[in-house]
Amino acid sequence: MVVVVGVLIIINSLVIVETQQLEHRLLLKQVLSMVIKISTVYMSRSTNIWINSW
């Protein structure tokens, strides 16, 4: 969980830098959607493992 939060904070700081450069916005959106999907899958899997361990 802490790693995910740290990664999201880093991504947010990168977003602030990158949004100043308009030509990178499309790429940035693709990267963000990928990261959101990956983090969602990771979170759901770790939650399932945690629930199953009970």
A tleap script that builds the chain and sets N, CA, C and O, in Angstrom:
source leaprc.protein.ff14SB
mol = sequence {
  NMET VAL VAL VAL VAL GLY VAL LEU ILE ILE
  ILE ASN SER LEU VAL ILE VAL GLU THR GLN
  GLN LEU GLU HIE ARG LEU LEU LEU LYS GLN
  VAL LEU SER MET VAL ILE LYS ILE SER THR
  VAL TYR MET SER ARG SER THR ASN ILE TRP
  ILE ASN SER CTRP
}
set mol.1.N position { 0.842 -1.211 0.000 }
set mol.1.CA position { 0.000 0.000 0.000 }
set mol.1.C position { 0.870 1.253 0.000 }
set mol.1.O position { 0.608 2.195 -0.747 }
set mol.2.N position { 1.910 1.263 0.841 }
set mol.2.CA position { 2.771 2.448 0.927 }
set mol.2.C position { 3.473 2.684 -0.402 }
set mol.2.O position { 3.632 3.826 -0.834 }
set mol.3.N position { 3.899 1.587 -1.054 }
set mol.3.CA position { 4.580 1.719 -2.346 }
set mol.3.C position { 3.647 2.340 -3.372 }
set mol.3.O position { 4.047 3.221 -4.132 }
set mol.4.N position { 2.393 1.875 -3.392 }
set mol.4.CA position { 1.417 2.409 -4.350 }
set mol.4.C position { 1.210 3.897 -4.122 }
set mol.4.O position { 1.155 4.673 -5.076 }
set mol.5.N position { 1.095 4.299 -2.858 }
set mol.5.CA position { 0.889 5.714 -2.546 }
set mol.5.C position { 2.086 6.539 -2.990 }
set mol.5.O position { 1.923 7.621 -3.553 }
set mol.6.N position { 3.293 6.032 -2.738 }
set mol.6.CA position { 4.496 6.746 -3.156 }
set mol.6.C position { 4.570 6.902 -4.661 }
set mol.6.O position { 4.928 7.965 -5.167 }
set mol.7.N position { 4.226 5.828 -5.383 }
set mol.7.CA position { 4.226 5.889 -6.845 }
set mol.7.C position { 3.214 6.914 -7.330 }
set mol.7.O position { 3.499 7.682 -8.249 }
set mol.8.N position { 2.032 6.930 -6.721 }
set mol.8.CA position { 1.011 7.896 -7.128 }
set mol.8.C position { 1.465 9.322 -6.875 }
set mol.8.O position { 1.191 10.207 -7.685 }
set mol.9.N position { 2.157 9.565 -5.761 }
set mol.9.CA position { 2.670 10.905 -5.475 }
set mol.9.C position { 3.691 11.313 -6.528 }
set mol.9.O position { 3.668 12.446 -7.010 }
set mol.10.N position { 4.592 10.392 -6.889 }
set mol.10.CA position { 5.593 10.679 -7.918 }
set mol.10.C position { 4.909 10.986 -9.241 }
set mol.10.O position { 5.298 11.923 -9.939 }
set mol.11.N position { 3.878 10.192 -9.596 }
set mol.11.CA position { 3.151 10.405 -10.844 }
set mol.11.C position { 2.478 11.771 -10.838 }
set mol.11.O position { 2.495 12.477 -11.846 }
set mol.12.N position { 1.884 12.146 -9.701 }
set mol.12.CA position { 1.234 13.449 -9.620 }
set mol.12.C position { 2.222 14.577 -9.845 }
set mol.12.O position { 1.901 15.543 -10.538 }
set mol.13.N position { 3.425 14.479 -9.272 }
set mol.13.CA position { 4.432 15.521 -9.476 }
set mol.13.C position { 4.872 15.550 -10.931 }
set mol.13.O position { 5.117 16.622 -11.485 }
set mol.14.N position { 4.975 14.368 -11.561 }
set mol.14.CA position { 5.328 14.322 -12.981 }
set mol.14.C position { 4.230 14.941 -13.832 }
set mol.14.O position { 4.512 15.625 -14.816 }
set mol.15.N position { 2.974 14.701 -13.453 }
set mol.15.CA position { 1.849 15.262 -14.197 }
set mol.15.C position { 1.918 16.783 -14.172 }
set mol.15.O position { 1.686 17.433 -15.191 }
set mol.16.N position { 2.233 17.350 -13.016 }
set mol.16.CA position { 2.316 18.807 -12.903 }
set mol.16.C position { 3.384 19.344 -13.846 }
set mol.16.O position { 3.187 20.384 -14.475 }
set mol.17.N position { 4.514 18.645 -13.952 }
set mol.17.CA position { 5.589 19.086 -14.842 }
set mol.17.C position { 5.180 18.899 -16.300 }
set mol.17.O position { 5.376 19.790 -17.127 }
set mol.18.N position { 4.612 17.738 -16.609 }
set mol.18.CA position { 4.349 17.385 -17.999 }
set mol.18.C position { 3.184 18.158 -18.600 }
set mol.18.O position { 3.179 18.415 -19.804 }
set mol.19.N position { 2.204 18.533 -17.801 }
set mol.19.CA position { 1.047 19.222 -18.365 }
set mol.19.C position { 1.419 20.601 -18.878 }
set mol.19.O position { 0.652 21.206 -19.627 }
set mol.20.N position { 2.584 21.112 -18.488 }
set mol.20.CA position { 3.051 22.379 -19.032 }
set mol.20.C position { 3.513 22.219 -20.475 }
set mol.20.O position { 3.663 23.205 -21.197 }
set mol.21.N position { 3.734 20.991 -20.890 }
set mol.21.CA position { 4.186 20.716 -22.257 }
set mol.21.C position { 3.054 20.014 -22.995 }
set mol.21.O position { 2.806 18.825 -22.792 }
set mol.22.N position { 2.373 20.764 -23.853 }
set mol.22.CA position { 1.135 20.272 -24.456 }
set mol.22.C position { 1.353 19.057 -25.340 }
set mol.22.O position { 0.473 18.202 -25.430 }
set mol.23.N position { 2.505 18.958 -25.997 }
set mol.23.CA position { 2.716 17.857 -26.936 }
set mol.23.C position { 2.816 16.515 -26.237 }
set mol.23.O position { 2.707 15.476 -26.889 }
set mol.24.N position { 3.020 16.510 -24.932 }
set mol.24.CA position { 3.153 15.255 -24.201 }
set mol.24.C position { 1.839 14.814 -23.566 }
set mol.24.O position { 1.790 13.767 -22.921 }
set mol.25.N position { 0.785 15.588 -23.736 }
set mol.25.CA position { -0.454 15.276 -23.014 }
set mol.25.C position { -1.067 13.946 -23.429 }
set mol.25.O position { -1.540 13.189 -22.582 }
set mol.26.N position { -1.063 13.655 -24.736 }
set mol.26.CA position { -1.664 12.401 -25.193 }
set mol.26.C position { -0.905 11.205 -24.624 }
set mol.26.O position { -1.504 10.259 -24.114 }
set mol.27.N position { 0.426 11.263 -24.719 }
set mol.27.CA position { 1.254 10.197 -24.162 }
set mol.27.C position { 1.041 10.076 -22.662 }
set mol.27.O position { 0.975 8.976 -22.114 }
set mol.28.N position { 0.934 11.228 -22.008 }
set mol.28.CA position { 0.737 11.240 -20.559 }
set mol.28.C position { -0.581 10.581 -20.178 }
set mol.28.O position { -0.656 9.839 -19.199 }
set mol.29.N position { -1.625 10.862 -20.964 }
set mol.29.CA position { -2.923 10.240 -20.687 }
set mol.29.C position { -2.841 8.724 -20.844 }
set mol.29.O position { -3.414 7.984 -20.045 }
set mol.30.N position { -2.129 8.262 -21.876 }
set mol.30.CA position { -1.990 6.822 -22.076 }
set mol.30.C position { -1.240 6.189 -20.909 }
set mol.30.O position { -1.632 5.137 -20.404 }
set mol.31.N position { -0.149 6.845 -20.485 }
set mol.31.CA position { 0.639 6.311 -19.372 }
set mol.31.C position { -0.189 6.282 -18.095 }
set mol.31.O position { -0.147 5.312 -17.337 }
set mol.32.N position { -0.949 7.364 -17.862 }
set mol.32.CA position { -1.770 7.430 -16.651 }
set mol.32.C position { -2.832 6.342 -16.645 }
set mol.32.O position { -3.068 5.708 -15.616 }
set mol.33.N position { -3.474 6.122 -17.789 }
set mol.33.CA position { -4.506 5.081 -17.833 }
set mol.33.C position { -3.891 3.704 -17.585 }
set mol.33.O position { -4.479 2.870 -16.896 }
set mol.34.N position { -2.695 3.469 -18.157 }
set mol.34.CA position { -2.000 2.213 -17.906 }
set mol.34.C position { -1.694 2.045 -16.423 }
set mol.34.O position { -1.945 0.989 -15.842 }
set mol.35.N position { -1.143 3.107 -15.812 }
set mol.35.CA position { -0.758 3.036 -14.398 }
set mol.35.C position { -1.981 2.812 -13.522 }
set mol.35.O position { -1.934 2.043 -12.562 }
set mol.36.N position { -3.086 3.492 -13.858 }
set mol.36.CA position { -4.314 3.331 -13.077 }
set mol.36.C position { -4.821 1.898 -13.180 }
set mol.36.O position { -5.234 1.311 -12.181 }
set mol.37.N position { -4.790 1.328 -14.399 }
set mol.37.CA position { -5.235 -0.054 -14.564 }
set mol.37.C position { -4.352 -1.006 -13.770 }
set mol.37.O position { -4.850 -1.883 -13.063 }
set mol.38.N position { -3.031 -0.828 -13.889 }
set mol.38.CA position { -2.092 -1.720 -13.203 }
set mol.38.C position { -2.262 -1.617 -11.698 }
set mol.38.O position { -2.296 -2.630 -10.999 }
set mol.39.N position { -2.371 -0.373 -11.195 }
set mol.39.CA position { -2.494 -0.203 -9.744 }
set mol.39.C position { -3.821 -0.762 -9.244 }
set mol.39.O position { -3.887 -1.312 -8.145 }
set mol.40.N position { -4.885 -0.624 -10.050 }
set mol.40.CA position { -6.179 -1.179 -9.658 }
set mol.40.C position { -6.106 -2.698 -9.570 }
set mol.40.O position { -6.602 -3.294 -8.614 }
set mol.41.N position { -5.483 -3.325 -10.575 }
set mol.41.CA position { -5.334 -4.781 -10.561 }
set mol.41.C position { -4.489 -5.210 -9.370 }
set mol.41.O position { -4.816 -6.179 -8.684 }
set mol.42.N position { -3.391 -4.478 -9.126 }
set mol.42.CA position { -2.500 -4.820 -8.015 }
set mol.42.C position { -3.221 -4.694 -6.685 }
set mol.42.O position { -3.100 -5.565 -5.823 }
set mol.43.N position { -3.968 -3.614 -6.518 }
set mol.43.CA position { -4.696 -3.392 -5.273 }
set mol.43.C position { -5.733 -4.486 -5.061 }
set mol.43.O position { -5.854 -5.017 -3.957 }
set mol.44.N position { -6.485 -4.832 -6.112 }
set mol.44.CA position { -7.528 -5.847 -5.961 }
set mol.44.C position { -6.908 -7.206 -5.648 }
set mol.44.O position { -7.444 -7.964 -4.839 }
set mol.45.N position { -5.772 -7.518 -6.292 }
set mol.45.CA position { -5.125 -8.803 -6.022 }
set mol.45.C position { -4.611 -8.859 -4.594 }
set mol.45.O position { -4.815 -9.854 -3.899 }
set mol.46.N position { -3.940 -7.790 -4.147 }
set mol.46.CA position { -3.403 -7.809 -2.785 }
set mol.46.C position { -4.537 -7.856 -1.766 }
set mol.46.O position { -4.403 -8.487 -0.718 }
set mol.47.N position { -5.659 -7.189 -2.070 }
set mol.47.CA position { -6.817 -7.237 -1.181 }
set mol.47.C position { -7.383 -8.649 -1.127 }
set mol.47.O position { -7.749 -9.132 -0.055 }
set mol.48.N position { -7.457 -9.320 -2.288 }
set mol.48.CA position { -7.955 -10.696 -2.315 }
set mol.48.C position { -7.048 -11.619 -1.515 }
set mol.48.O position { -7.529 -12.477 -0.775 }
set mol.49.N position { -5.737 -11.445 -1.660 }
set mol.49.CA position { -4.794 -12.273 -0.907 }
set mol.49.C position { -4.975 -12.032 0.583 }
set mol.49.O position { -4.963 -12.969 1.380 }
set mol.50.N position { -5.143 -10.757 0.953 }
set mol.50.CA position { -5.295 -10.404 2.364 }
set mol.50.C position { -6.587 -10.994 2.919 }
set mol.50.O position { -6.606 -11.486 4.048 }
set mol.51.N position { -7.673 -10.950 2.138 }
set mol.51.CA position { -8.948 -11.516 2.582 }
set mol.51.C position { -8.835 -13.036 2.691 }
set mol.51.O position { -9.347 -13.630 3.640 }
set mol.52.N position { -8.163 -13.668 1.719 }
set mol.52.CA position { -8.045 -15.118 1.737 }
set mol.52.C position { -7.172 -15.603 2.887 }
set mol.52.O position { -7.353 -16.721 3.370 }
set mol.53.N position { -6.225 -14.775 3.333 }
set mol.53.CA position { -5.344 -15.199 4.422 }
set mol.53.C position { -6.104 -15.282 5.744 }
set mol.53.O position { -5.676 -15.984 6.660 }
set mol.54.N position { -7.219 -14.577 5.849 }
set mol.54.CA position { -8.045 -14.721 7.042 }
set mol.54.C position { -8.747 -16.046 6.918 }
set mol.54.O position { -9.518 -16.421 7.802 }
savepdb mol mol.pdb
quit
